């Protein structure tokens, strides 16, 4: 949860316009992004290793939520 907040404040979090699809920049690398399908209380999905192997809410999903709350989210059309 805490790392997700840090990512939302210091890294890039993009949402495709009019969708629930997000791209979250890696915490450790500028050229890697994680695909996140995020719609609170409906669906959560991230293609990161932590999410797919441990089945927990990863820092990238938390980053989406915090980016929305903090207003750091950037909407893109592609």
Backbone as a ProteinNet text record, in pm:
[ID]
protein_1_A
[PRIMARY]
XXXXXXXXXXXXXXXXXXXXXXXXXXXXXXXXXXXXXXXXXXXXXXXXXXXXXXXXXXXXXXXXXXXXXXXXXXXXXX
[TERTIARY]
82.4	0	87.5	187	276.2	356.6	404.5	480.9	392.6	266.2	172.7	154.9	149.5	137.9	262.8	379.1	504	507.6	466.4	462.7	367.9	251.4	153	207.1	295.5	350.1	477.1	553.1	683.8	701.9	613.6	626.1	504.7	503	393.5	284.4	160.9	44.6	-50.6	-75.1	-160.3	-287.8	-397.1	-522.2	-563.7	-601.7	-655.8	-792.1	-815.8	-938	-1061.6	-1156.5	-1285.5	-1274.5	-1170.1	-1155.2	-1113.2	-1099.6	-1047.4	-907.9	-839.3	-706.3	-602.2	-506.3	-400.8	-264.9	-167.5	-28.2	50.1	121.7	194.9	343.6	419.7	563.1	628	723.8	796.4	864.1	870.3	935.5	1086.2	1142.6	1288.2	1340.9	1252	1297.8	1204	1260.7	1178.9	1116.9	1167.6	1117.4	1027.7	986.6	896.9	766.8	654.8	522.6	443.3	360.1	273.4	130.6	67.2	-71.7	-161.3	-252.1	-342.7	-485.3	-572.7	-716.9	-775.2	-824.8	-864.2	-1000.3	-1094.1	-1224.3	-1264.3	-1259	-1282.2	-1408.5	-1397.7	-1508.3	-1563.2	-1498.6	-1545.9	-1435.2	-1324.6	-1216.4	-1082.5	-985.7	-847.9	-759.1	-669.5	-575.4	-447.4	-334.4	-205.1	-119.5	-39.7	43.5	180.8	199.8	327.1	338.4	460.7	488	426.5	433.9	379.8	229.8	158.9	13.9	-23.5	48.6	11.2	56.7	154.1	199.3	147.8	133.8	90.4	-57.7	-120.8	-264.6	-300.2	-216	-241.5	-257.2	-310.3	-323.1	-184.9	-128.1	9.2	19.3	143.6	168.9	123	115.3	70.8	-79.8	-154.4	-299	-322.5	-242.8	-253.2	-215.5	-116.3	-73.7	-187.4	-266.5	-381.8	-480.1	-511.7	-606.9	-555	-429.6	-373	-359	-325.7	-314	-448.6	-556.6	-690.2	-718	-693.5	-719.3	-634.8	-506.9	-413.3	-413.1	-480.8	-486.4	-360	-280.2	-157.4	-175.5	-293.6	-326.6	-326.1	-270	-268.5	-353.3	-451.7	-532.9	-467.4	-460.4	-403.3	-501.2	-489	-581.8	-521.7	-400.4	-340	-248.6
-118.5	0	125.8	127.4	242.3	263.7	153.9	166	215.6	176.4	224.8	375.3	428.7	573.4	644.7	588.7	646.8	646.3	537.2	528.5	633.8	649.3	747.3	889.3	915.5	1049.7	1073.5	968.5	989.8	928.6	840.6	774.6	809	759.4	788.4	683.4	731.7	643.3	698.5	620.1	661.2	579.6	643.3	571.9	599.1	493	512.4	578.3	683.4	762.1	674	696.1	627	475.2	430.4	287.4	266	140.2	102.2	43.6	80.7	29.1	133.7	90.3	178.3	120.6	208.9	169.7	239	160.3	211.7	190	298.1	289.9	210.1	129	49.1	138.9	91.1	166	175.6	77.9	72	98.5	108	125.7	217.4	314.6	411	354	243.9	192.2	69.6	37.9	-75.7	-23.7	-68	-31.8	-159.4	-153.6	-267.4	-235	-334.4	-323.2	-354.6	-262.6	-281.9	-258.5	-351.1	-335	-304.8	-183.4	-139.2	-70.4	-128.7	-68.9	-110.3	-16.1	-51.4	-134	-235.1	-324.3	-408.1	-405.6	-487	-579.8	-521	-602.6	-535.9	-617.8	-574.9	-677.6	-632	-721.6	-645	-708.6	-651.8	-764.6	-733.2	-837.9	-851.9	-791	-805.6	-944.4	-983.4	-1115.5	-1132.1	-1029.3	-1037.9	-1065.9	-996.5	-1014.3	-1151.7	-1195.9	-1321.2	-1446.4	-1434.3	-1552.2	-1557.9	-1442.2	-1439.9	-1408.5	-1363.1	-1331.1	-1228.8	-1126.2	-1017.9	-887.4	-789.1	-657.6	-592.7	-579.5	-532.4	-380.4	-333	-189.6	-113.8	-178.7	-111	-82.2	-174.6	-151.4	-43	-44.9	63.2	196.6	196.2	319.6	379.9	296.7	346.2	416.2	352.1	410.5	543.3	546.5	669.2	778.4	742.1	841.7	909.9	834.1	891.8	986.7	939.4	1019.7	1146.5	1134.2	1246.5	1338.3	1297.9	1380.5	1376.3	1271.8	1259.5	1173.7	1124.8	1039.3	1121.2	1062.8	1127.6	1044.1	1107.2	1038	1051.1	939.4	940	871.6	902	844.1	727.5	689.8	573	499.5
0	0	0	87.1	95.9	-30.5	-90.4	-214.6	-328	-327	-428	-420.9	-300.9	-282.7	-335.1	-307.3	-355.7	-508.5	-569.1	-715.7	-772	-711.5	-759.8	-752.7	-658.3	-641.3	-722.1	-750.7	-811.4	-950.5	-992.1	-1122.1	-1208.1	-1330.4	-1422.5	-1412.2	-1399.6	-1399.5	-1505.1	-1609.1	-1720	-1722.2	-1765.3	-1789.4	-1933.5	-2004.9	-2139	-2125.3	-2200.5	-2191	-2203.1	-2113.6	-2112	-2094.9	-2025.9	-1999.8	-1854.9	-1818.2	-1686.7	-1701.6	-1809.2	-1838.9	-1800.6	-1719.1	-1669.5	-1706.3	-1717.8	-1732.8	-1622.9	-1544.3	-1429.2	-1452.5	-1446	-1465.6	-1352.7	-1388.3	-1290.3	-1187.6	-1066.4	-958.5	-981.7	-1050.7	-1064.8	-1205.4	-1304.2	-1442.1	-1519	-1590.1	-1664.2	-1790.8	-1841.6	-1968.8	-1954.6	-1833.6	-1810.1	-1749.4	-1809.3	-1757.2	-1731.1	-1630.1	-1597.8	-1640.3	-1700.9	-1745.4	-1627.1	-1596.3	-1483.6	-1529.9	-1501.2	-1524.4	-1387.2	-1369.4	-1236.2	-1239.9	-1170.5	-1148.7	-1007	-912.8	-771.8	-751.3	-668.3	-630.6	-745.2	-862.6	-974.8	-1023.5	-1068.3	-1122	-1091.7	-1055.1	-1035.2	-1102.8	-1187.4	-1252.7	-1281.5	-1260.5	-1297.8	-1351.9	-1452.4	-1512	-1445	-1329.4	-1259.6	-1196.9	-1169.1	-1113	-974.3	-892.4	-756.8	-758.6	-843.9	-851.9	-906.9	-1008.4	-1073.4	-998	-908.8	-835.6	-692.4	-628.7	-488.5	-473.7	-580.6	-580.8	-472.1	-461.6	-366.9	-443.9	-378	-440.1	-440.8	-559.1	-572.6	-565.1	-558.8	-547.7	-671.5	-787.1	-909.2	-904	-847.2	-830.3	-726	-619.2	-520.6	-584.5	-671.7	-738.5	-820.2	-886.8	-963.1	-871	-760.6	-665.9	-609.7	-569.9	-514.3	-619.8	-743.3	-849.7	-874.3	-864.4	-878.2	-761.8	-640.1	-520.3	-514	-550.6	-538.6	-660.1	-765.4	-887	-969.7	-955.6	-1033.3	-1158.7	-1179.9	-1294.1	-1423.2	-1529	-1659.8	-1755.6	-1818.9	-1918.4	-2055.1	-2127.7	-2262.3	-2357.4	-2486.1	-2583.1	-2661.3	-2630.6	-2696.9	-2604.5
[MASK]
++++++++++++++++++++++++++++++++++++++++++++++++++++++++++++++++++++++++++++++

